[in-house]
């Protein structure tokens, strides 16, 4: 069942304010209703999906349905999140994510050709010396997982769906000082960022979107050297991408002129507002033309997270060398 992440976010932040005022050191209970349109996946792509947590100190795993809080001493330095379609590792002290994998499990919406594929080597938040020290709150329901941990200066929440494609991952930092958190994404070998030429060819065109229209922007996507159907993109809310001056790329625009894109081939860096969200979308969601999400950290409504009927522009495979962003790292 899809859930209302926006309502969840509002409730969670209000609860945190109440805890600070009353000095109650407990984890917030989460509630889930119907999902907003931005963090969603096609139900066909989620068939049979569901997570379990592995890597507990005693070698056990848990797949309990519903909400629970696990003591931090039940884990070592990492937490293993294991699903049918995706797997990833969470660093216990920071909630960095490592080795995000599409397993290649059979599904009509599989993007990997049935091949186990590591897409992200890491998604690393810089907490500037702050650490997470509380218990680990986990909620597993259907194909969804929400996992949270707090510290004295920062808290982190990760939401994920065990699906073959769609909007299936979000990371949410919240700092006591309300400043931004820098998050660095590092792609795995064989996976790369590129400036999508299908979007450049239509840049500036007005295309239909639901009952209105939207102007085609440029688009940086993520593709694979080997998986023809794999397509993804970073998806941010209340976050700004940080330019990488050591990775200048000259990209030809629709007019024939060149535009300098300061983005590395395997690394992207983002400053995410406290309460903002940094995630990714895959499959059709990654090459649709739709309005960007509006800035929202509290009282978010469904229209703040945009997804729906729209024009899909696709991408070339193999991706031409001229639009693959270089060098790989800063």
PERA-V648884 format. One record per run of one state. SS is the DSSP state (hx for helix, st for strand, lp for the rest). FROM is the first residue (numbers start at 1). TO is the last residue. Records with the same first field share a line. If there is no record, write none. Layout:
SS: FROM-TO  FROM-TO
This chain:
lp: 1-4  23-42  47-51  57-61  63-65  71-71  83-85  92-96  103-116  127-135  142-143  151-153  162-166  176-180  188-190  196-196  201-205  210-211  216-219  225-230  243-247  253-257  263-266  287-287  290-301  305-309  313-320  325-330
hx: 5-22  43-46  72-74  197-200  283-286  302-304  321-323
st: 52-56  62-62  66-70  75-82  86-91  97-102  117-126  136-141  144-150  154-161  167-175  181-187  191-195  206-209  212-215  220-224  231-242  248-252  258-262  267-282  288-289  310-312  324-324
